[in-house]
């Protein structure tokens, strides 16, 4: 198996762990004023693969699907049924399905680059992309609520029915912060931090493996066997986390939309 990190680091035989600078790589080249670094290239690669997968899986669809078409259809049906229709119902589920499908598969493919040799970093491990997706989910939530009930959406969100009026001085600020401020922040940070921590752990294990095998040598190589085993196990775990984070982000987006279009609004 290829190491997930290229020999990162030793200085005079001393071990150096991963740094936060991993997420701020130097610019490789510039085109038209746009700077391209390693993470940008990883994102472009993931985007090209994503487009290619769905193009190949849907360009010649047949009644009796082949294996590749079946896999693509299973993925699309998973989002449609288990996220869209289960939470929003058939009508609203289909209405917001393009958004939920885009969010799920975009996050999934961008997350998985963190466990692919020679890429070794998730496209979602820098805040810009998770924040952009969270803003899109947030704007859609606001739009869905206003579209459903232009007059009552903000009123019901900030002044929940059934609460004694004298409690609104406490409840309304809490509802405002939790509904209109914390939701996009938590969506962003949940995805971002999982990818950051996962990357740092993998770099730590495989850099330690490189150090024990090639720098320390001797009996220290036994520790390298252990760190490699942990690194391999965490690679599998990181793949699981990549899938779960895509699911959770799309699921929470659907939940927020469902709250916005609920009948009481």
N, C-alpha and C positions, 0 to 999 in steps of 0.2 A: 504493500500500500504506500502510495506517495505521502510524504509528510504534508500536513496542512499548512505548515509554515516553512519558508525557506530559512535555512540556518540563521536564526535571528541572533544569535548573540552570545558572544563571549568576548571579553576584553581582558587579555592577559590571563586566560584560563579561569576567569571568574564568571559565574552565572549571572545573567541579566534577564529579568522577567519581562513580560509584555508591558507596553506603555500606552497611555491614552493617545499618544502621537500616531498610533496605528490608524486612527480614524481621521487623521489630517495629513494624508500623503502629499508629497510635493507634486507640483504641476508637471505633467509629462510633455504636453504640447498645447498650443493655443490655436483655435480656428475662429476667425471673425470676432475676436475679443472674448470668446468662450474658452475657459480653461478646462482642460481634460486631465484628470488624475486617475489613479488606479480604481477608485470607487466609482467614478463616472463611467469608466470603461466596463466595469463589472455590471453596472446597471444597464448599459447599452446592450451588452451580451445577453443578459437575462431577458430584456425586452425583445430582442431579435428571436431568441429561442421560443419565447411565449407566443409571439406572432406566428412563427413557423409551425409550432405544434398545432395550433388551432387551424391554421391554413391547410396543413396536410390532413388533419383529422376531419375537416368539413368540406373540402373542395370536391370530393366525389362520393357523396353520401349515398348509401344503398339501403334498401329495405332490410336485407340481411347484412348487418355491419361486419366488417373485418375486425381484427383484434385492436388495431390502432384506433379506428373509429369508435369501437366499443368503449375503450378507455376514456376517450374524450367525452363521449356521451354520458358515461358514468359520472365524470367530474361535473359536467353541466347539470345533470339531474340532481346530483348531491346538493349543489347550491340552490337550485330551483325548489326542490322539495323540502330539504332539511333546514334551510335557512329562510328562503323567501316565503313559500306557501305555508309552512308550519307556523310562522310568526305573524305574517301579514295577511294570510288568506290568499285564495286564488287570484282575486282581482288585483289587490295591491301588491301581492307577491310578483305577479307578472309585470306590473307597472314599474317596479323598482328593481327587477331582475337584472337588467344590463349593468346598473351600478354595483349591485352586490356581487355579480359574477366578476366584474372588472377588479373590484377591491380584493376579492378572495384570491384569484389567480395571480394578480400582480404581486401581492404580498407573498404568496407561496413561492413563486419563482425567484423573487428578489431575496427571500429568506434563504432558500436552498443554496445560493451561491456561497454561503458561509461554510458549507460542508463539502464543497467541490474542490479537489486538489488544483493548485495553481491559481485559483480565484481566491479562495480562503477568506473571504469577508462578505458579509451580507450587504446587499444593496440598501437595506433598511437600517443599517447600523449607524447612520448619520442622520441627524434630526430633521433635515429638510424634507425628505420623502415621507416619513411617518406624520410629520406635521401637515404636509399638503393633503394626505389622505384623510387625516382627522378633520381638516377644514372642509373638505368636500363632504364628508359624512355629516358634519355639523350644519353646513348650509342646506343640505338635503333635508335634514330633520326640521329646520326652521321653515323651509319651503313647504314641506308636507303638512306641517301644522297650520300654517297660514292658509294654504290652499283648502284644507279641510274646513277650517272655521276661522275666517279672517277676523271676526269680531271677538271671539272668545279664547283664542289660542293662548295669548300672553296672559290674559286674565286668569284662566284656569291653571296655567303653569305657575303663576306667582301667587295666586290666591286660591289654593285648593278648596273645593267645596266641602262643607261639613266641618270646617275648622271654626271655632268660635272667633268672632271678629277681633276681640282684644288680643288674640294670639298672633294675628297677622304681623304685628311689629317684630315678632321673633321668627315666624315661619317664612314670611316673604323674603327677607334677606338670605335665609338658608336655601330656599328654593331657587333664588336667582343665582347664587354661587354654584350650587350643585348642578343645576340644569344648564345654565348658559356660560359657565366659566370652566368648571371642573371636567365636564364631559369631553371636550376636545383635548384638554390637557392630559387626562388619564388615558385616552385613546392613544395619544402620541407617546407618552412615557412608557406605557405597558409594552408596546411593540419595540420601541427603541431600546429600553434597558435589557429586555430579554436577549436581543441580538448582540448588544454590546457585551454583556456578561458571558454569553455563550462563546463569542469570539475570543475574549480574553482567556477563558478557561482552556480552550483548544490550543491557543498559542502557548500558554503556560506549560501544558502537558507535553506538547511536541517539541518545544524549545528545550525543556528539561531533558527529554529523551535524547535530543541531539547533543546536549552538553555531557550527559552521563556516558554516552557511547563514544563520542569523538574527542572530547576535551579531558574529562576526568579519567576515563579508561579503567583498566584493572577490574577490581571487584565492584567498582561503582556502576559498571555496566548492568549489574543486576537491578539497580534502581531504575535504570533506563528501560528494562523490560517492564517494570511495574508502571512507569509513567506512560509508556506506549500503550499498555493494556487499558489504562484509565482514559487515555486520549482516544483510543478506538471506541470505547464504550460511550464516551461523551459525544463522539461524532454521531453515533446512532441516536443518542438522546437529543442532539441538536437538530437532527432531521425531524424527529417527533415534535420538538418545540416549534420548528418552522411551520409545520402543518397546523399545529394547534393555534399558533398566533394568527395565522391567516383566517382560521375558522372563528376564533374569538373576536377578531376585529370586524369581520363581516357580520357575525351574529349580533354584536353590540350595535352596529349600525342599523340592523333590522329592528332590534329592540327599541332603539330611540325613535325610529320612524313609526313603529307600531304605537308607541306612547303618544306621538304627535297626532296620529290619525284616529286615535281611540274615540269612541262615540261621545264621551263627555266633553270633548273639545268642540 
